[in-house]
Amino acid sequence: MATGSVAMWIGVPLGLLYAVSRMVKTTQPSLGPYMIILFGVPIGMTIIGKGLGALDRYYQRRTQALSGHYRPGWLKSMRGERRTASHWTVLDIVMIASVATALLVMAIWFFFFAGSSIG
């Protein structure tokens, strides 16, 4: 799942940029390559995300991680018999860690390595 997460956030955009750069032979391309990237990145990320979701459900079935029927909070009673059970899945943890890592790396790059355009 970690590899799929990296492929979703880094592999799809870089792969599309590489593929489109190989298709275009001029420095002034038409609108087509931009449309490929504009629509290709969300479509590619959606496909990988659906695959990660299927992999997570498969993992949960194999490990019997879902012991009971999950009921969303808005369908539960407002009385005091609520249990506070955590339903974190492996995919939740992997995606949160990958987004947090990406934000940390971006902040480090922005504050320490990016040059100032002000002069």
N, C-alpha and C positions, 0 to 999 in steps of 0.2 A: 504494500500500500504506500510505503514511503517512496518507492521508485515511481509508482504511478502519480503520486502527488508532484514529484519533481518534474516528471514528464508533462503534467498538465500545466504547471506554472511556467516552466522554462522551455521544455521541449517543443510544445506546440507553437508558441510565438517565434522562437528562433528557427524552427524547422520551416515554417511558412515563409519567413523572411529569406531564408536561404533558397528555398524552392523558387520564390518569385524573382529573386536576384539572378538566378540562373536562366529564367525565362526571358527576362528583359535584356535587350542588347543596346539600349540607348540610355543616356542620362536624363532624358525628358520623356518618361513613359506616359502612356495614356492612362485613362481612368481604370482600366481593367485590373492591373496588378494591385492597385489600392483597394478595389472592391474584393479581390480574392483575400487579402489580409483582413479587411474589415469584417467580412462575413465568415472567413475561415477560422479565425481565432476563437470566436464564441462557439462555433459548431464543433471544432476540435476539442475544446475544453468540455463541452457538454457530453460528447461521446466518451471521453476519458472519465469524466465524473460519473456517468451512468455505469461504466465498467467498474469503477471503484465501489460504487454502491452495491452492485451485484456481488463483487468479491467480498464485501463486508457482510452481506446477508449470508453468503455461502459459509464464511468463517463462523458466524453466529450459529448456523445450523449444525456445523461440524462439532463445535465445542459446547453446544447446548447453552449458549450464553443467555438466550431468552427463556427464563424459567417460567414466567407468567405472562398473562396478556397485559400489554401496556395500554393504559387509558390516558389520553391527554388531560391536562389540568382543567381545561374549561368544561370537560364533561363530568368532572368529579363533584361530589357533594361539597357544599360550603361548610359543613359541620367539622368538628374537631377531630374526626377519625382519620384524617389524611396521614399518609405515611410520606416521609421525605426520602424516597428511594432515588438514587442516581442511576440514570440509564445511559451512561457514556459508552459509546462503542469504540472499537479500535480506530475506525475511520474518523470519528470525531476528534480523537486525540491526535492522530497523524495530521489531519488538516489544520487544526489549531496550531500545532507545533510548526508546520510548514509556513503558515501565514505569519506567525510571530517571528520566525527566523527571517523571512523575507523583509518584514518591516524593520527588524533590527539591522540587517545588512544594508538596507536602503538608508536608514538614519546614519549609520556609520559612514557610508559613502558620502552622503549629503553634507554632513558636518565636518568631516576630516579630509576628504579627498577631492570633492568637487571644487573647481575653481570659481571664484566670484566673477560675475559678469559686469559688476559695477565698475571695476577698474581699480 
